[in-house]
Amino acid sequence: MRVETTESIRSSALAEHESVDARPRPSRVRGAAPRAAWLALLFVLMATVLHLPGFYKQVFNPDEAYLATQAQVLQHGGRLYQDTVDRKPPVAPYLYATVFTVTGSSDLRWMHVLAILAHAATALLLAAEARRRWGGRTPLYAGALYLIAAVALLPGDAQAANFEVFMLPAMTAAMVLAARGRVRDSGLALSVATLTKQTAAVTLLPLAWWAWRRQRWRGLGVLGLAFVVPIVVAALVFGVYNFVFWVWTGNGGYLSPGVGIGYLWRLGLHNTGFFVRANVALLVLAALAWRARRKDLDLWLWTASAIIGVVAGFRFFGHYYLQLLPPLALLAASQLERVTRPVLVAASVVALVPALWLVGDALQTSHHEVSVYRDVARYVDSHTSPDQPIFVWGHFPEVYWAADRRPATRFVTTGALTGESGGRPASLVGEDLAVPGAWKLFRSDMHDHPPALIIDTSTANIRNAHYYPPSRFPQFGDELRRDYRQVATVRGVAIYARISDVG
């Protein structure tokens, strides 16, 4: 008689419970590759159609211009976290710089192509996980639901080649690998995702659950080590102090609520309400999956971790909600396999209508800032040489990118100096809200690289800049009055040149 140990019994029970982990039958293996290829083609085509606005428009939000400006600095030999800074990890700026170098162009439509491929990759990974769990048509449903929901946001959130877009493939891969028992690889994938955007790190919650079930303490140790090592290497490459400060510790002000609970409550309700209304079908189907929560507990842990990622910092930007879509798409797909055809058709219509309406809106919407930055960039291009730095006071990085002029300071926008930040009242500004040490770095930069032109967006109230005119910040305003003279006004934007250059 064979005597089974407690460990063998536990392993046997785990294997039986996780029947979806079993090896596929040979007949299924033979047909898997062609199906995956067709799905990949379908998802690329679907993502392309849903992101057609990206081929007609260059910039959908300031983050794209911010990343593009950083990429231009990197292309000219600048160093991240020294010559150009942001409170974000390094992957996205280097993706932009790589694409600019390969294409020989700073046209952001190339980044939109890469974003389409990132969306398609995320959809394909979700399809692979759906096939492993449920089979049938759920791979198609999971990928399609994700792609549809990814555009059911405002154009600036849905169509932009933003941090979350490039974070999602690696984050999703981490979960797919963890579910297959590849603990180390899942930790490495999540580390890459976290080096794209910090909030990916919350996915450690479901990964830790898988690691514990697989290998107990050893699994947690392997996961933690695989996750931490690439981040430590990145810190060593970029300089430990600068990396830690700009990616982690320098985010204290950004993560702090800074305002009353009433403001945050209204902001959260408004933006979450929009997300819910645009994704009713996805959310209802995912809610129905609660009945099988014990079997798919990891997906619910993934959803919970994504909610933490959305809420972190209490900003509730629309693109933050992208982090929720992969687990919700899987949960919703699990329900579509069992519904009747009329219900399937109804769910498809409810999902597609708001998504297609928002895609159409993205094709038609034109922002005032677009024509302004183009006109300002033309002036800069005609009055400076390519090697002359400029400085834009405000949150208008499009000027740097469009004019292809290097910022005179490491700060691509003045938010680190003024405390101005999205998701907060525009009037909440002041030197006391600046990133610690930012003004000292700014003065050093301006001394070392005096700008040929200073563009003051507060006079045109670009993105609420009238709340923080230079006069409110003597450390800059005094220098502007002393060393510069206004030489032009372009679309309401005041442009200053050095007095020594004006004569």
N, C-alpha and C positions, 0 to 999 in steps of 0.2 A: 504493500500500500504506500502510495506517495504521500509524504507529509509536506504540506505547503506552509511556508513561513508567513508571518503577518505581512511582510513586505511584498511577497509574491502575490498574496491574495489581494492586497491593495492595488498592485500594478495590474493584475488581471481584471479587477473591477473597473479600474480607470480605463483600460483599453476597451472593455465592453461598453462602458458608458459613452465613450468618445468614439462611437462607431464610425463617425465621419472621418476619423484619422486613419482608418484602414486603407491599405493599398487598393487602388482601383483595379477592377478586373481587367485582364488583358484586352478584351474586346473594347473596353472603354478607353484604354490607353491608346490603342491604334487610332481611334477617332478623335482623341483629345486635341492633337496638334492642328489638324485642319479646322476644327471648330474654334480653337483659340485664334487662329489666323483670321478667320472670317469675322470673329468678334472684334479683333483689333482693328481691322479695316472699317468695320461698321462704326466703332466708337470714334475713330479718327474723323470719319466723315461727319458723324453727328456733332462732335465737338467743333468742327470747322464751321458747319452751318450755324450753330448756336452762337459762335463767336465771330460771325461775319463783320460786325461793327469794327472789330479790331483791324481789319484790312482797309477801312475807310478813314479811321481816326488814329492819330498818333498817341495822344496822351489822354487817359481817362481819369486820372487823379494825380495829385502832387507827389505821391509816393513813387510813381513811375519816373517822374522827372528827377526826383531826389536820387533814386538809384542810378539813373542815366548819368547824372552829373558826377556822382561818385565814380562810376565806371570810367568816365572821361579822365578824371584825375588819376585813377589807377593806370590807365593806358599811357599817361604821360610820366609814369615813374613814381607817382605818389604812393604813400603807404596808408593802408587802412588803419584807423584809430589814432593816426598821427597827423597826416596831411588832410584827411577827410574823415569825419566821424558821424556816427549815428548810434542810437541806442538799440542796435540790432546786431545779430550775428553776421558772420562774413560771407555765407554762401551766396546770397542774392546779389550783392554788388559784384562779386567775381563772375557770376553767371552773366550778368549784363556786360561786363568788360570782355569776357570771352566771346560772346556773340558779336559785339562791336568789332573785335579784332578779326574774327573769322570772316565776317561779312564785309569788313572794310567800310562800315557805315554805322552811324548812330541812329538810324531809322528804327523807331520803336515797334514797327510792325513785325520785325524779325523776332522781337521778344514776345509778341502776341502769338506768333507761330509756335515758339517754344512753350508758351503757356497752354496752347491747344494740345500739344503732345503730352504735357504734364497732366492735363485733365484726362486725356485718353488713357494714359498709363494708370492713373488712379482707378478709372472705371474698369480696366482690364484686371487689375489686382483684386478688386471687389468681385468681379465675375469669377475669378479663380477660387476665391474663398466661398462664394455661394455654391459653386459646383461641388466643392469638397463637402459642404454641409448638407445640401439639399438636392443638388442635381436638377434635372428637369430643365425648365426655362428660367430658373432663378438667376443663372449667370447673366443672361440678357437683361432681365428685370433690374438687377442690382446696378449694373453699369449704366443703363439708360436712366434710371431714377436719379442716380448721382449727377449725370451730365445735365439733366433737365433742371434739377434743383440748383446746380451751380450757377445758372444764369437767372434764377428767380430772385434776383437782388437788384438794387439800383445799379445803373450802368457803371458808375465809378467803382463799385465793389465787385460786380460780376464779370466785367470785361477787361479789367486791368491785369497786367502781368505782375502780380503782387506777391508778397512774402508767402501768404498762405497757399497760393497756387503751387509754388515750388516745394512747399513743406509737405503737402498732402501725399504725394507718391511715396516718399520715404517713410512717413508716419504709417500709412496703410500697409506698406511692405513689412514694417515692424510687426504689426498685428498678424499678418498672414504667416510670417515666419514663426512667430510665437505659437500659433495654433498648430503648426506642424512640428513642434518640439525643438526648433532650432533657436535655442535661447540666446546663444552668443550672437548669432547673426541678427536677431531681433533687436538686441541692445545696440549693435553697431548701426543698424538702420535708423533707430530712433535718435541716436546721437547725431546722425546727418540731418535728420529733420529738425532737431533742436538747434543745430548750427545754422539752420535756415530761419527759424523763428522760435523764440524761447518757449512759447506756450505748448509746443509739441511735447515738452518734457512731462506734462501731466499724463500722457499716455503710459507712463511707467506704471500707473495703477493697474490696468488690465494685463500689462506685460508681467508685472510681479505676480499677479494671480496665476498666470500660466506657468511661470517659472517655479512657483511654489508647488503647484500640482505635479509638475514633471519631476523636479529634483530637490524639492524642499530647500534647505539652507544653501546647498551647493548651487542650485539654480539661481537663487537670489544673488549669490556672490558673483556668479558668471555674468548675469544680466547687468549688475551694477558696474562691474569692471569693464565690460564691453561698452557700456554707455558712457562711462567717465573718461576712458583713455583718449578717444578722439578729441574730446573737449579740452583735455589737458594739453594734448599736442598742439591744438589750435592756439591755446593760451601761450605756449612757448614760442610758437612761430610769430605771433603778433605782438608779443611782449605781455608778460603776465599782468602787470599793473593796468596797462591800457585796455587789454582785453576784458579783464574782470570788471573794471570800472564801467566801460561803455556798454558791455553786454548784460551785466548783472547789477552791481552795486549802484551804478549811476541812474538806475531806473526808479529809485525811491520816490521821487516826485511824480513820476508818471503813474506809478501804482497807487499812490495815495489818493483817496477820494477828493480831498481839497475843497469840497462843497457840501452843502447840506443834503441829508438823506432824501428830502423831497425832490430836489433837482435830479438826483441819480435815479430815483424811483420813476419819475416821469420819462426820463431818457430811456431807461431800460424797457418800460412798458411800450413806448412809442416804437423803438427799433425792433423789439421782439415781436410786437404786434404785426409789424410789416412782414417780418420773416414768417410768422405763422399764417397770415392771410395768403401769402404767395406760395406756401408749401403745405396747404391743407391736406392734400392727398398723401403726401409723404408722411406727414405726422400722424394722420389717422391710421394708416396702415402699420406704421411702426408701433403705435399704441396697442393695436390688436395683437402684436407679437408678445405683449406682456404675459399672455397666457402660457407661453413656453419659456418663461424667464429663467427657470432652473437649468434648462438645457443650454440656453444661450446667455448664460450669466456674463460671460466675457464681453459680449456685445453691449450689454447694459452697463457694465463697468466702463467700457470704452465711451459710451454715450455720457455717462456721469463725468468722466474726466474731461470730455470735450466741453461740457457745460461750464466746468471750472475754467477752461481756457477762454471761453467766450466772456465770462463774467470778470476775469482777472483785470484789474485796473478800472473797472466800472466805466468803460468807454462805450461799449456796445456798438462799435463800428460794424457796418453791414458785412464787410469781408471777414470779420471775426467768426461769423456764423458758418463759414465754409468748413471749419473744423468739425462741426456737428454732422456734416453730410455723409461721410463714409459709413459710420455705424448705423445711422438712420436708414441709409439706402439698403444695407444688408437686412436689417430688421423688417423693413417694408417689403423687400423682395420675397422674404420667407412667406408672406401672406398672400402674395399674388398668385402663387402656384396653386392655391386651393380655392380660389374664387371662381365664380361663373363668368362666362364670356361677357354678359352685359355689365357686370361689376368691373371687369377688367377694362372695358371700353370707357366706362364712366370715370374710373380712376385715371386713365390716360388723358382724357379730356380735361379733368380738373387740374392735373399736373401741368399739362402743356399750355393751356390758355394763358395763365399769368406769365409763364416763362417766355412764350413767344411775344406777348404784349410788351414785356420789358426789353426783349431783344429789339423789337421795332422801335421802342422809345430810345434805345441806345443809338440807333441809326439816324434818328431825327434830331435828337437833342444837341444843341450847340450852346456852349457856355461863353459868356462875355469875356472871361479871362483868356480864352484861346486867341481871339483877335488881338487882345492887349499884349500878351507876351510875344506874339509874332512881330508886332510893330516895334515894341521896345527892343527886341533882339536885333531887328534890322538896323535900328539906330546904333546899338552897341557895335554891331559888325562893321558899320561904315565909319565909326569914329574911334575905333581901337584896332590894334594889330593883334594877331592870334596869341602872341606871347604876353600880352598885357592883362593882368588880372582885373576883375571887377568885383563889386560887392552889392548884393541886393538886400536891402533892409525890408524884412517881412517874410512871408511864406510863399515864395514865388520862384521855385527852383527851375521852372520851365525856361526862364531867361538864360540861365547858365547853359542849359542843355541846347537850346535852339541857337544861341549865339556861338556855342562851342568856345566859351571863355572860362578859364579856370577861376574859381572863387578866390578872393584875396585871403580868405580865412578858411579854417577847417570846417566851419559851420555852414552847411549848405542853406539852412534857413536860420532865422534868429530865435526860434522857439527855445533853444537852450539858454539864450540870454534874457529873454523877456518873460519866460514862463508860459507864453501862449501855447495852447495845446488843444487839439481836437477833442471833442467830447466834454468840454468844459466851457463855462460862460466866457464869451469873447473878452469881457471886461476884466477877467481874472489874470492880470499881468502885473509885473513889477520886478525890479532887480532882485528882490528878496526871494523870488520864485525861480531864479536861474539855477541851472545845474551847478553844483559846487565847483568853483575854480574856473568856470567857463569864461568869465569876464577877463581874468588874467591871461588865459590862452588867447582870447580874442585880441586883446591889446598887443600881445606879442606878435600875432599874425599880421595885424595891420601895420605894425612897425617894420616887420621884415618884408612884407609884400604890399606896399601901399597901392590901393586900387586906382586905376586910371579913371574909372567912373564909379559913382555910387548911385544906385537906383533906389529911390525912396517910394515904396508902394503905399505908404500911409496916406499920401495926398490923394490917391485914387481909391482908397478903401478896398484894396484887393484883399479878400479873405479876412475882413474885419481888422485890417492893419491900422485903421484910424484910432483904435483903442491903445495903440502903443507907438505913437510918433517918436522920432528921435529926441525931441525935447524932454520926454519923460525919462530919458536914460542919459544922464550927463556924461557917463563914461564914453559914450559914442557921440551924443549931440554936441558936446563942446568941441570935439575934434572936427566934426562936420562943419560947424560955423567958422572955426579958426582956419582950416586948411582947404576948404572946398567952396566953390561958388556954383549956384544953379545956372546951368547953361541951356536947358531945354525942358519942355514938358511934353511927354508923349502919352496921349490918351489919359491924361490926368496924372500920370506918373512923373514925379520930379526927378530930374537927372542932374547930377553934380559932377563937376570936373575939378581936378586939383588947381588951386590958384596959380601955382607955379607953371602949370601947363597952359592955362588960359592967357596969362600974361597981364 
